């Protein structure tokens, strides 16, 4: 397929709680294989990883931080009747990397998806305080307190648009790469409250988008993991990297000359990582 200079590559990252850590491996593979990303969008956990990429946070540093997360240190009890837990710990995690940045300050165009709890509508953030947009996008209903932005109560974007291909189209992407971490997941009995909530959300947010000619879907095999498996960050990253690398040939064909060939040394580093 012929490419023109106006064609742009966009990446969309789905929600998935701890499973979203696999996005780190996907992005690292795209980096290693010289895939230029012109814009990026994300929902919930995918929004946090997308923001880190858009603000040039090294993926190895994000992986290191992910290893320290756990079911026990993310939530803090809330005094609100709208959710069990506050965003205090989540906010601290985000601020460690992204400070008090504004979305429009990102190196590449960034879109963050949330849901309006009162209207049921999709909300897409392209500007404004990053910390507000990310906490809204990751506010699992009933688990976290909804985020009030301009009078609107916002919750996890996975409720309305868990894999935001549409945001990439709105940002002008002509080759769209979607990463869905909820396709090949464990169906074992949930281990805790977070597993119950996220599994329930999966049932209503299963991605059924028919792929168009300029879209590629990457779906890591995560059957060995659960939505609360933050301790297995390394395994999640490895599987994301492996799955994305298997799709590089298809991406290269679709994106044409936008992607340069990988050097011998980059291939060696990829083999060592695996």
N, C-alpha and C positions, 0 to 999 in steps of 0.2 A: 504494500500500500504506500503510495507516494506521500511524503511529508513536506510541509512548508514551514517557514520560519514562524508563522503565526500559531502553529500547533503547540499545545502545552500539555505537559504530563501532570496529572493530579493524583493524589493518594487520599483515600477515605479509610478511616480506622473505626471499627465498631466498638461498642461497649462490651463489657464482659468481666468486670471486677478484676480479680487476680489474673484471669486468663488474658487480660489485656497486656500483660507483661510480654506476651509473645510478639506484640507489635514492635518491641525494641529490636528483636532479632530480624524481623522483616525489614525494618528501616536500615539496619546495619548491612544487610545483604544488598539492598538497593544502593547504599553508599559504596560498598566494596565493588559493586559491578557497574559503577559510574552511571547509574540511572539518575538523570536530573529531575528533581521534583520542583515544579513551578508553583504549585499551590497544594495545600493540605487541609483536610477537614476531619473532625473527630467527634465522637459521641461518648460521654461518660469517661471510662478509663481510656478509651481511644483519644478523647479530647486532650487529656493530660499528656499523653505521649506525643500527640501531634504538636501541642504547644511547645514541648521541650525541643522537638526537632526544628520547629519554625523559629525558635529563639537560640538556635545553635548550641544547645546543651549536648555535649558528647554522650552517645548512647551508652558507653561503658559506665559513665557516672550515674546515669539513670538506672542502669542494672544494679549498681552497687547500692543505691538507695532503696530499690525495690526489695533487695534481699533483707533489709532491716524492717520491712513492714510486716505486720501480722494482724490477725483478727483482733488481737487484744490491744494494740496501740493506735489503731485508726479511730474507732468510735469513742466519744465521750458523752456521758449521759446529758440529756437536754432537759431543760425545765419548761419546754414548750409542749403543748398538747398536740402539735402537728407532726411530731416525729420523735423517735426514741433517742436519737443522738444528735449532737451539734457538729459543726464543721471545724471545730478548733484544731484538732490534730491534722485533718486533711489540709486545712489552710496552711498550717506550719510546714507541711511537706511540700506544698506547691511553692510557697514563698522561698524555700531553701534554694530553688533553682531559678525561679522566675521573678522574684522580688515583687514589686508593685507595678509591673509593666502594663501597658495598654496593648490591646490586640493589634491595633494598627501599626505598632512599632516592630512587629515581627519581620524577620528577614525576607520571608515569602508570605503571600496572602494566606491567612489562616481563618477558618470558620469553625465555630463551636456550636453544637446543637443542644438545645434544652427543650422542655415541654411546658406549656402553660397549663397549670393544674386546673384552672377554672374554665378555660375555653377548649382545652384538649388540642390546641394548635401547636405546631412546630415553631420554635423560635430559633433564629440563626443569628449569632453574634459575629460581626465583622469588625467591630470597634468597641471601645470602652474598656473598663478595668478587667484585666485578664482573670484575676482571682475570683471575681464575682461570677463571670461566665463559666469558669471551670467548676466551681463548687455547685452551681446550679445544674450543670450538665451531668454531674456525678451524684446528685441527690436522689438516691434510691427511695421511692415513695414508702412512707411508713418507717423506714430505717433512719434516714436523715431528715432533718427539718427542711421544708421547702425554703428556697432563697427568694427574698422579696427584692425585685429590681423594678424600679419605677412603678410600684403598685401592683405588679404582677407576681403571683406565687409560681415559682418555676421549680421543676423537678427533672429527674433523669431523662435525658433526650432519647434514651432507648425506647421509651414508651411511644414515641411517634416516628422516629427515624434512626434506627440503630446503626445502619450503615449508610452514611450520607453521600451517596453517589450524586444526589440532586444538587448538593452544595457545590460539588466540583464543576458541574455544568454551569451553575450560576457564576462561578469564578472564571469561566472561559476555558476549562480544561477540555481538550479534544481526545486525549488518551487518559482513561480513568482506571486506576488500579484500586480495587476494593479489598480490604483485609477483614475477613469475618472470623472471629475467634469462637463463635458459638455453633459452628456447623458440626464438627467432630469432637464432641465432648462426652464426658463420663455420664452414664445414666445410673450410676450406683446411688444407694440411699444417701441423702444429704447428711453431712456431718455436724452442721450447726445452723444457727438462725440465718446467717448470711447465705449459706448454700440454699436454704429453703426459699428465701426471698428472690435470689438471683435465678434459681431454677424456675420459679413461677414466672418471672419476667421473660425468660427465654421462651416459655410456652406461648406468650402473646407477641413476641418480637422476632420470631424466627424469620430469617431473611428469605423472601420468595421473589426477589427482583429478577425479571427475565433480562439476561445480559444483552446489551446492544453491541454493535459491531466494534466499537472503540472502547470496550470495557473488559477488564480482566479481573477475575475473582481469585484471591489467595485465601485458602482455608486450612490453617494448621491442624494437624491431627492431635487433639488434646484430650484423648480419652483417659489418659493416666492422671489427669489433673482435675481439681475442683475449683470453683470460683473463690475459695478462701485459701488456696495453696500459695500464699506469698513466699513461704519458705522454699518453694521449688522454683524460684525465679530463674536460676541457671538453666534448668530443663525447659522451661517455657521459652526462654530466649533462643535456645538451641533449636527447638522445633520450629519456631517462627523463621529462623535463619534458613533452616533446611528446606522448608516449604517454599519460601520466597525464591531461593536459589534455583529450585526446580522449575520455576516459572520465568526465569530470566530470558531464556531463548524466545518464549512467546512474547514477552515484553519487548525484546529487542526487535523482533519482526514487526510488531505493531508500531513501535516508536521510530523505527528506521534509523537514520543517521543521527538522531538526538543522543544515542547511546554509543559511546566509544568502546572499543574492545578492552578487556581487562588485561593488565600486564601480567607477566609470569609471576612476579612477586606477589601480586594481589591474589592470584589463584592459590599460591602456596599458603598465604595467611588464612585463606578461607578453609583449606584442607586442615590446617593446624587447629582452627577454631572448632571444626567438626570432631 
